[in-house]
Amino acid sequence: MSSGATELAWFKSSYSGSEGDSCVEIAIAEQAVRVRDSKDVSRPAFSVEREQWSRFVGFVAGA
């Protein structure tokens, strides 16, 4: 993960409980959406192309 990744604005799902466990956080970068484990933000995030993220969210929303 590049040092620029720490400068991203990370968001947690509005469905996340007040305890904050078992969630992922996302940050929208210029070329990709970054995803990380909210329980251990020290672990590297992974990147997903923005178009692929849109497809994933559309799929989940329809489920």
C-alpha positions in Angstrom: 0.0 0.0 0.0 1.4 3.4 -0.9 1.8 6.1 1.7 -1.0 8.0 -0.1 -3.5 5.4 1.0 -3.4 6.8 4.5 -4.6 10.1 3.2 -7.9 8.7 1.9 -11.2 9.3 3.5 -12.5 5.9 4.7 -16.2 5.2 5.1 -18.0 2.4 6.9 -21.4 1.1 6.0 -24.4 2.8 7.5 -25.5 -0.8 8.4 -22.4 -1.2 10.6 -23.3 -1.7 14.2 -22.2 0.7 17.0 -19.5 -1.8 18.0 -17.8 -1.5 14.6 -17.0 -5.2 14.3 -17.2 -7.4 11.3 -17.2 -4.5 8.8 -15.2 -3.3 5.9 -14.4 0.3 5.1 -14.0 1.8 1.6 -12.2 4.8 0.3 -12.7 6.1 -3.2 -9.5 6.9 -5.0 -9.1 8.4 -8.4 -8.5 5.1 -10.2 -10.0 2.5 -7.8 -12.0 1.8 -4.7 -9.9 0.7 -1.7 -11.3 -1.8 0.7 -9.9 -2.7 4.2 -10.9 -4.5 7.4 -12.3 -2.1 9.9 -11.1 -4.3 12.8 -7.5 -4.1 11.7 -6.7 -1.0 9.7 -3.0 -1.7 9.9 -3.4 -4.5 7.4 -3.0 -3.6 3.7 -6.1 -2.6 1.9 -6.9 -4.0 -1.5 -8.0 -2.2 -4.6 -10.9 -2.8 -6.9 -11.4 -1.0 -10.2 -14.3 1.5 -9.9 -16.4 -0.1 -12.6 -16.0 -3.5 -10.9 -17.0 -2.0 -7.6 -20.1 -0.6 -9.2 -21.0 -4.0 -10.5 -20.5 -5.6 -7.1 -22.6 -3.0 -5.3 -25.4 -3.4 -8.0 -25.3 -7.1 -7.5 -25.5 -6.9 -3.7 -28.3 -4.3 -3.9 -30.3 -6.6 -6.1 -29.8 -9.7 -3.8 
